[in-house]
Amino acid sequence: MNCCCQPDRNWEEIFKQDKVDLEMITGVLNKYRGEEGSLIAVLQETQAIYGYLPMLALRYIADELGIKAAKVYGAATFYTQFRLKPVGKYLILLCEGTACHVNGAERLEIALAEELKIEKGETTADGVFTFDTAACLGCCSLAPVMMINGQAYGPLTPDSARKIIRDIYAREKADQERGQAV
Amino acid sequence: MKLRLGMGSCGIAAGALDVWDGIKEELEQSGLDLQAAPTGCVGMCHHEPLLDVIEDDGSVYTYGKVNAERAKEIIRTHKAGKGPLEDYLVSSSLQPNEFLQAQFRVALRNCGRINPESIDEYIAAGGYQALYKVLKTMSGDDVIDELKISGLGGRGGAGFPTWFKWNATRNETGSQKYLVCNADEGDPGAFMDRSLLESDPHSVLEGMAIAAYVIGASTGVIYCRAEYPLAIKRLQIAIAQAEEKGYLGEDILGSGFHLTIRIKQGAGAFVCGEETALIASLEGERGMPRLKPPYPSEKGYWNRPTNINNVETFANVPWIINSGGAAFAAIGTTDSKGTKVFALAGKIKRGGLVEVPMGISLRDIIFKVGGGIKDDRQFKAVQLGGPSGGCIPERLLDTPVDYKSIKATGAIMGSGGMIVVDEATCMVDMARYFLDFTQKESCGKCVQCRIGTKRMLEVLERICEGNGQAGDVALLQDLAAEIKAAALCGLGNSAPNPVLTTIEYFAEEYRAHIEEKRCPAKQCKHLITFVIDPVKCKSCGICAKKCPVNCITGEKKQPYVIEQEKCIKCGTCLEVCPTKFAAVSVD
């Protein structure tokens, strides 16, 4: 009796791990309400607000827009852009494109996983970094490349990639300490 | 004197924003009243960041690998009348470099020359004249005739005659028709559309406006990858500017023709490059293709007649209208007219975006335009067409670039991704890489593609891991034939191409992997070992320090040793061992 398609259930209880404020997406829903075929845009804007797609929000979108929950979940899991888990403050996307592959992207993956102490697809325990890959970032002449929060870095070596991560981490640490001091 | 800074994604990634700050600082401090503007990508990505100095007499000097300090130096030198500064000069209008000389720019005519965020610069470069000409003097049939003469084919890969597609949608009845621009450039290793949209978005809009007029559509949609934020931003700016100037919107140029264009962002699915999958995605569904017919020209977006073309195709249209179809047809070969844009990358000296006349040989693109192989290593193959394409070996390098000749090699022209690889690339691994990609991107609708590509990938993985069996190559060929024949859409139909071409041209590598458990390119991890030569090792200890899994041990004055069981074959030791010792080798 746990099927998510059943109406009138207490979704907040079922998806209680998602502590999200659903009112944050009211604006998005109002903007697209009644516009056919806008599901992907709704999901994109929802992800921009929360940083990921909480299950509770998916359920809410389905109810609000009158779309079957299975269809919303179907679209959210079909496209690689969508994530169902929260991401860290810095999203690292290592490019797996052909040019990066032939220029040694795999070694960067080893180095980054080792530096961050997580595998690809995971987030560090302190929530600072999420490490993922992208099919191609389109900066092939800078291969091998990674992108951190929209900023591309390349051409990289395992050492230079580690250094970039360490620099960001050091900056984060310093900011935190300054925050605490205040 | 004017300044122009390359600020496409690649320029910005290479540090163009710092250079921009440097230029601003220099102009403020020196009080110089110079015009400085951003531009898109001229294609010389290997020299980014690029700065152009345009002297008052119109001569252009292009500087490469510029940083903030160098930019200041360049500005001062030119201002003092002592230019050009030869040290960083990569090309000039008086002496264009080889990379630019061998090209013929139609689609990329404005890229790296105008400010992509200024409609005035586009208009000054002859922009929107073609739309004016069409609306004021031509009927839809006139445009179709001109396109027929030009021989323009779809630049997304298949090369299907553009006039035929337009005509089919034009002939459909019904008041509501749609025009779609496919900017879902999903091929790994391809960045033609990104660069075009970032560098000259108005040329695509103008091409779309002409197409919409011909087919009778009042709504246009650009389906662009969300991974291209800069392209989307510049398109948004361009659409707003064109609406303001009356090139889009209601009653365009007083002709009574209306057109609104909006952008839909793709969400990352390679299969959405296929037109029926793209339409499903536009409608908010999972991007899964369907059987054709009916073709989109009959039943497309919301079941209405829809015409879909690629970014580059649209960018060619204004040029063809202005210069005439015959001028376009005069470029290229009998069967393949005009030019084609390629994204040149991989182990190549001068990577970047190039537009060449059809019929040029692969050798000329790689060695003349691209300058040959990085570090002067040995050329091995060129991969054309991404996951749907194939690898072409050295002996076929004189193949002319036209649709028929490329197809005869087993590869495809594709959208223009061209990846060059050298002797250090394993071709079996290359095939595995592409199958891994298509298998992940298969939408799962048809069995042949969903399961067939998975089975092929498993076979390729075991070959790369040294567990290949006799008969594996034949098994791959069997599976490939089934998938090619029965898959529902182009993704599945073409998925086996990278495997089939590598089997055909690099059979020896497959044999070495399967029979001798050896990777001739020394790339497949399971088939290689890293060793330290005890005689050459001078016990500096750098390798042990850098080894990510700490599997190298040694002491002062004792040669270091790699513990093979723990080694993950990352190659770090080989890379860090000082060249004067060169103690690490791969077997």
Interface residues (C-beta under 8 A of the other chain):
Chain A: E36 G37 S38 L39 I40 A41 L43 Q44 K71 G74 A75 F78 Y79 T80 Q81 F82 E96 G97 T98 A99 H101 V102 N103 R107 I110 A111 E114 A134 A135 C136 L137 G138 C139 C140 S141 L142 A143 V145 G150 Q151 A152 Y153 G154 T157 P158 D159
Chain B: S9 C10 I12 A13 A14 C45 H46 E48 E185 G186 D187 P188 G189 A190 F191 R194 A226 E227 Y228 P229 K264 Q265 G266 A267 G268 A269 F270 S281 L282 E283 G284 E285 R286 G287 W302 A343 L344 A345 G346 K347 G351 G352 Q383 G386 G417 I419 V421 T425 M430 Y433 F434 F437 E441 C443 K546 P548 I568 C570 G571 T572 E575
